Amino acid sequence: MTPGPAAQTVSDIPEFVTIEGQKWTVCRAWPASRGRIALEAQHGSAIRSGFLSNGRVDMLEEGRDSKLPGLERLLGTAGNRVVSHRPGKRAVIRLADGRFAKCVRSSKADGIVAGQDRAEAFRNGFALPTVLTADDSTVVLSALPGVELHDPQRLGADWSRAWAEALDAWALAASTTDTTTETDMTAGADTSAATNTIAAAMPSMPVHSASSEVQVLNEWRDRARVHLGEKLAEVDALITQVSADLLSDGASLADGNNSSAGERNWGPIHRDLHDKQVMWDPVAGPGLLDVDTACLGERELDLGNLRAHAQWRSHQGIWTQDDAEVVIGEISRITSASGLDPARVRTYERSALVRLACVYAFRPRWSPHTGVMLEAAHE
């Protein structure tokens, strides 16, 4: 299908923008609407956001976003600063006292609070932020001690210990459910024996099924279509292969299929688990961030997502190959110790690699390198 005249191509997303005579680096970009791209740019520690449409960049005024009513109010306090800002959608503010605030659209804050409630299963092993205050568009959370598991240099000799403790903590979340029980679930419902315990503690727990994962893949492919260029055909072929594996090897919840030969290790999952979502402190231990996506799903999904990110961090040069091998080794250890299916972890890893290739197609610095992830997604 030929993109319309308003559609952007990957070369249209600038690597730099000029704001008041200064050169800012575009570090992240997202699809906003047809022919419109949301941008986040950085200069030193400062963050500014804006939009790209029809080749024109329009940056928002500093500290303002008409769709995020809490942003300007919070930035009116000295010492508060923007950590991330997806314009029109979400911003994270580090408050002067060390706490964090999430700003979203009006009436959307309830989703953040609900996510915190759904993540209670992870409190078995992780420290979780506490909701301190909330209104309809802003949630203030307590800070967690430690360092992100994104940063091997800061962790130094504790790198292996931190990852081992974090994955042990992740495994403990499954203790709230009987993950060996054969399930009979339908998407969006908490009807299986395997989820009764956790569902009682966390009402309306959403489910992310194999079918849901296929849907996510197709949605990201559609968003990134015009940015993938010559990689589009390879992405399409990989999605076909991975989708077949997801739906034949595991639980196809969309149609209630309960006859698959694949293992169904259902339990609580973060669903967007990666190195920037986990903190570690030598005294407090591991902590877990951004739990808005917490739900029930196949436990292998989180581990596959971690493996995909480990490969990508190594290619980015953020981790050495040895750093990545430590993480992959710990994932293999916890897969075995938890009785999970290594083949299923690999299937979800392949899915994550294809999705990440689509996500990073929007990021000018990294879009030329996404072929590495597609190559790693092949069997």
For each residue, the residues with C-beta under 8 A, 3 or more apart:
1: 225
2:
3: 7 9 225 226
4: 7 34 35
5:
6: 34 35 53 54
7: 3 4 34 35 226
8: 12 13 35 36 37 52 226 227
9: 3 12 226 227 229
10: 13 226 227 228 229 361 364 367
11:
12: 8 9 37 52 55
13: 8 10 26 29 37 39 52 227 362 363 364 367
14: 17 26 52 57 364
15: 25 26 364 365
16: 23 24 25 26 41
17: 14 23 24 26 39 41 50 57 59
18: 21 22 23 24
19: 22 24 41 43 48 59
20:
21: 18
22: 18 19 43
23: 16 17 18 43
24: 16 17 18 19 41 42 43 48
25: 15 16 41 42 43 365
26: 13 14 15 16 17 29 39 40 41 363 364
27: 40 41 42 363 365
28: 39 40 84 86 362 363
29: 13 26 37 38 39 40 52 362 363 364
30: 37 38 86 89 362
31: 36 37 38 223 224 362
32: 36 37 38 51 87 88
33: 36
34: 4 6 7
35: 4 6 7 8 53 54
36: 8 31 32 33 51 52 53
37: 8 12 13 29 30 31 32 51 52 53 362
38: 29 30 31 32 49 50 51 86 87 88 89
39: 13 17 26 28 29 49 50 51 52 57 59 87
40: 26 27 28 29 47 48 49 84 85 86 87
41: 16 17 19 24 25 26 27 47 48 49 50 59
42: 24 25 27 45 46 47 48
43: 19 22 23 24 25 46 48
44:
45: 42 81
46: 42 43 82
47: 40 41 42 82 83 84 85
48: 19 24 40 41 42 43 59 60 62 85
49: 38 39 40 41 59 60 65 85 86 87
50: 17 38 39 41 57 58 59 60 87
51: 32 36 37 38 39 57 58 87
52: 8 12 13 14 29 36 37 39 55 56 57
53: 6 35 36 37 56 58
54: 6 35
55: 12 52
56: 52 53
57: 14 17 39 50 51 52
58: 50 51 53
59: 17 19 39 41 48 49 50
60: 48 49 50 64 65 87
61: 64
62: 48
63: 71 72 75 82
64: 60 61 71 72
65: 49 60 68 71 72 85 87 88 91 103
66:
67: 87 88 89 105
68: 65 71 88 89 90 91 103 104 105 137
69: 72 73 103 106 137
70: 73 74 101 103 135 137 138
71: 63 64 65 68 74 75 85 91 93 103
72: 63 64 65 69 75 76
73: 69 70 76 138
74: 70 71 77 80 93 95 101 103 138
75: 63 71 72 80 81 82 93
76: 72 73
77: 74 80 95 96
78: 96
79: 95 96
80: 74 75 77 93 94 95 96 101
81: 45 75 93 94
82: 46 47 63 75 85 91 92 93
83: 47 92 93 94 100
84: 28 40 47 90 91 92
85: 40 47 48 49 65 71 82 90 91 92
86: 28 30 38 40 49 89 90 91
87: 32 38 39 40 49 50 51 60 65 67
88: 32 38 65 67 68 105
89: 30 38 67 68 86 104 105
90: 68 84 85 86 102 103 104
91: 65 68 71 82 84 85 86 102 103
92: 82 83 84 85 100 101 102 103
93: 71 74 75 80 81 82 83 100 101 102 103
94: 80 81 83 98 99 100
95: 74 77 79 80 98 99 100 101 140
96: 77 78 79 80
97:
98: 94 95 143
99: 94 95 132 140 141 142 143
100: 83 92 93 94 95 129 140 141 143
101: 70 74 80 92 93 95 138 139 140 141
102: 90 91 92 93 109 112 138 139 141
103: 65 68 69 70 71 74 90 91 92 93 137 138
104: 68 89 90 108 109 111 112 137 138 139
105: 67 68 88 89 108 137
106: 69 136 137
107: 110 136 137
108: 104 105 111 112 136 137
109: 102 104 112 113 134 135 136 137 138 139
110: 107 113 114 136
111: 104 108 114 115 292
112: 102 104 108 109 115 116 131 134 139 292
113: 109 110 116 117 131 134 139
114: 110 111 117 118
115: 111 112 118 119 291 292 293 294
116: 112 113 119 128 129 131 141 291 292
117: 113 114 120 202
118: 114 115 202 205 206 268 291 294 295
119: 115 116 122 123 128 268 270 288 291 294
120: 117 123 128 201 202
121: 124 173 176 177 198 201 202 267 268 294
122: 119 125 126 128 169 170 173 268 270 288 291 294
123: 119 120 126 127 128
124: 121 169 172 173 175 176
125: 122 168 169 170 171 172 173 285 286
126: 122 123 166 169 170 173 285 286 287 288
127: 123 144 145 279 284 285 286 287 288
128: 116 119 120 122 123 144 287 288 291
129: 100 116 141 142 143 144 287 289
130: 141 142
131: 112 113 116 134 139 140 141
132: 99 140 141 142
133: 138 139 140
134: 109 112 113 131 138 139 140
135: 70 109 138
136: 106 107 108 109 110
137: 68 69 70 103 104 105 106 107 108 109
138: 70 73 74 101 102 103 104 109 133 134 135
139: 101 102 104 109 112 113 131 133 134
140: 95 99 100 101 131 132 133 134
141: 99 100 101 102 116 129 130 131 132
142: 99 129 130 132
143: 98 99 100 129
144: 127 128 129 279 281 284 287 289
145: 127 279 281 283 284 287
146: 279 280 281 284 286 287
147: 151 154 155 162 279 280 281
148: 151 275 276 278 279
149: 155 162 163 166 275 276 278 279 280
150: 275 276 313 318
151: 147 148 154 155
152: 155 156 159 319 320 323
153: 156
154: 147 151
155: 147 149 151 152 158 159 162 280
156: 152 153 159
157:
158: 155 161 162 280 282
159: 152 155 156 162 163 323 326
160: 163 164 326 330
161: 158 164 165
162: 147 149 155 158 159 165 166 280 286
163: 149 159 160 166 167 326 327 330
164: 160 161 167 168 330 333
165: 161 162 168 169 280 285 286
166: 126 149 162 163 169 170 278 280 286
167: 163 164 170 171 330 331 333 334
168: 125 164 165 171 172 334
169: 122 124 125 126 165 166 172 173 285 286 288
170: 122 125 126 166 167 173 273 302 334
171: 125 167 168 174 334 337 338
172: 124 125 168 169 175
173: 121 122 124 125 126 169 170 176 267 268
174: 171 177 179 265 267 268 299 338
175: 124 172
176: 121 124 173 197 198 201 267 268
177: 121 174 194 195 197 198 266 267 268
178: 181 193 194 197
179: 174 194 265 266 267 299 339
180: 194 265 339
181: 178 192 193 194 266
182: 194 258 264
183: 192 193 194 195 251 258 264 266
184: 191 192 256 258
185: 189 190 191 192 195 207 209 251 253 266
186: 189 191 253 256
187: 207 209 211 212 253 254
188: 206 207
189: 185 186 207
190: 185 195 196 199 204 205 207 296
191: 184 185 186 195
192: 181 183 184 185 195 196 266
193: 178 181 183 196
194: 177 178 179 180 181 182 183 264 266 267
195: 177 183 185 190 191 192 198 199 205 266 296
196: 190 192 193 199 200
197: 176 177 178 200 201
198: 121 176 177 195 201 202 205 267 268 296
199: 190 195 196 202 203 205 296
200: 196 197 203
201: 120 121 176 197 198
202: 117 118 120 121 198 199 205
203: 199 200
204: 190
205: 118 190 195 198 199 202 295 296
206: 118 188 295 296
207: 185 187 188 189 190 212 253 295 296 297
208: 212 213 269 271 295 296 297 301
209: 185 187 212 213 251 252 253 254 297
210: 213 214 246 247 250 251 252 253 298
211: 187 214 215 247 252 253 254 255
212: 187 207 208 209 215 216 253 297
213: 208 209 210 216 217 246 301 348 351
214: 210 211 217 218 239 242 243 246 247
215: 211 212 218 219
216: 212 213 219 220 355
217: 213 214 220 221 239 242 243 351 354 355
218: 214 215 221 222 239
219: 215 216 222 223
220: 216 217 223 224 354 355 358 359
221: 217 218 224 225 228 235 236 239 354 358
222: 218 219 225
223: 31 219 220 358
224: 31 220 221 227 228 235 357 358 359 361 362
225: 1 3 221 222 228 232
226: 3 7 8 9 10
227: 8 9 10 13 224 361 362 367
228: 10 221 224 225 231 232 235 357 358 361
229: 9 10 232
230: 233
231: 228 234 235 357 361 370 371 374
232: 225 228 229 235 236
233: 230 236 237
234: 231 237 238 371 374
235: 221 224 228 231 232 238 239 354 357 358 374
236: 221 232 233 239 240
237: 233 234 240 241
238: 234 235 241 242 350 354 374 377 378
239: 214 217 218 221 235 236 242 243 354
240: 236 237 243 244
241: 237 238 244 245 350 379
242: 214 217 238 239 245 246 347 350 351 354 377
243: 214 217 239 240 246 247
244: 240 241 247 248
245: 241 242 248 249 347 350
246: 210 213 214 242 243 249 250 347 348 351
247: 210 211 214 243 244 250 252
248: 244 245 260 262
249: 245 246 260 261 262 343 344 347
250: 210 246 247 260 262 263 264 298 344 347
251: 183 185 209 210 257 258 260 262 264 266 298
252: 209 210 211 247 255 257 260
253: 185 186 187 207 209 210 211 212 256 257
254: 187 209 211
255: 211 252
256: 184 186 253
257: 251 252 253 260
258: 182 183 184 251
259:
260: 248 249 250 251 252 257 264
261: 249
262: 248 249 250 251 341 344
263: 250 340 341 344
264: 182 183 194 250 251 260 298
265: 174 179 180 298 299 300 338 339 340 341 344
266: 177 179 181 183 185 192 194 195 251 296 297 298 299
267: 121 173 174 176 177 179 194 198 296 297 299
268: 118 119 121 122 173 174 176 177 198 294 295 296
269: 208 273 294 295 296 297 298 299 301 302
270: 119 122 273 277 288 291 293 294 302
271: 208 293 294 295 297 301 302
272: 277 290 293 305
273: 170 269 270 277 278 302 305 306
274: 277 278 305 306 309
275: 148 149 150 278 306 309 310 313 327
276: 148 149 150 289
277: 270 272 273 274 288 289 290
278: 148 149 166 273 274 275 286 287 288 289
279: 127 144 145 146 147 148 149 286 287 288 289
280: 146 147 149 155 158 162 165 166 285 286 287
281: 144 145 146 147 284 285 287
282: 158
283: 145
284: 127 144 145 146 281 287
285: 125 126 127 165 169 280 281
286: 125 126 127 146 162 165 166 169 278 279 280
287: 126 127 128 129 144 145 146 278 279 280 281 284
288: 119 122 126 127 128 169 270 277 278 279 291
289: 129 144 276 277 278 279
290: 272 277 293
291: 115 116 118 119 122 128 270 288 294
292: 111 112 115 116
293: 115 270 271 272 290
294: 115 118 119 121 122 268 269 270 271 291
295: 118 205 206 207 208 268 269 271
296: 190 195 198 199 205 206 207 208 266 267 268 269
297: 207 208 209 212 266 267 269 271 301
298: 210 250 251 264 265 266 269 301 344 348
299: 174 179 265 266 267 269 302 303 338 340
300: 265 303 304 335 340 341 344 345 347 348
301: 208 213 269 271 297 298 304 305 348
302: 170 269 270 271 273 299 305 306
303: 299 300 306 307 331 334 335 340 345 348 349
304: 300 301 307 308 344 345 346 347 348 349 350 351 352
305: 272 273 274 301 302 308 309 348 349 352
306: 273 274 275 302 303 309 310 327 331
307: 303 304 310 311 327 328 331 345 346 349 352
308: 304 305 311 312 349 352 353 356 373 376
309: 274 275 305 306 312 313 352 356
310: 275 306 307 313 314 319 324 327 328 331
311: 307 308 314 315 324 353 373 376
312: 308 309 315 316 353 356 372 373
313: 150 275 309 310 316 318 319 323 324
314: 310 311 317 318 319 320 321 323 324
315: 311 312 369 372 373
316: 312 313 319 366 369
317: 314
318: 150 313 314
319: 152 310 313 314 316 323 324 327
320: 152 314 323 324
321: 314 324 325
322: 325 326
323: 152 159 313 314 319 320 326 327
324: 310 311 313 314 319 320 321 327 328
325: 321 322 328 329
326: 159 160 163 322 323 329 330
327: 163 275 306 307 310 319 323 324 330 331
328: 307 310 324 325 331 332
329: 325 326 332 333
330: 160 163 164 167 326 327 333 334
331: 167 303 306 307 310 327 328 334 335 345
332: 328 329 335 336 342
333: 164 167 329 330 336 337
334: 167 168 170 171 303 330 331 337 338 340
335: 300 303 331 332 338 340 341 342 345
336: 332 333 339 340 342
337: 171 333 334
338: 171 174 265 299 334 335
339: 179 180 265 336
340: 263 265 299 300 303 334 335 336 344 345
341: 262 263 265 300 335 344 345
342: 332 335 336 345 346
343: 249 346 347
344: 249 250 262 263 265 298 300 304 340 341 347 348
345: 300 303 304 307 331 335 340 341 342 348 349
346: 304 307 342 343 349 350
347: 242 245 246 249 250 300 304 343 344 350 351
348: 213 246 298 300 301 303 304 305 344 345 351 352
349: 303 304 305 307 308 345 346 352 353
350: 238 241 242 245 304 346 347 353 354 377 379
351: 213 217 242 246 304 347 348 354 355
352: 304 305 307 308 309 348 349 355 356
353: 308 311 312 349 350 356 357 373 374 376 377
354: 217 220 221 235 238 239 242 350 351 357 358 373 374 377
355: 216 217 220 351 352 358 359
356: 308 309 312 352 353 359 360 370 373
357: 224 228 231 235 353 354 360 361 370 371 373 374 377
358: 220 221 223 224 228 235 354 355 361
359: 220 224 355 356 362 363
360: 356 357 363 366 367 369 370 373
361: 10 224 227 228 231 357 358 367 370
362: 13 28 29 30 31 37 224 227 359 367
363: 13 26 27 28 29 359 360 366 367
364: 10 13 14 15 26 29 367
365: 15 25 27
366: 316 360 363 369 370
367: 10 13 227 360 361 362 363 364 370
368:
369: 315 316 360 366 372
370: 231 356 357 360 361 366 367 373 374
371: 231 234 357 374 375
372: 312 315 369 375 376
373: 308 311 312 315 353 354 356 357 360 370 376 377
374: 231 234 235 238 353 354 357 370 371 377 378
375: 371 372 378
376: 308 311 353 372 373
377: 238 242 350 353 354 357 373 374
378: 238 374 375
379: 241 350
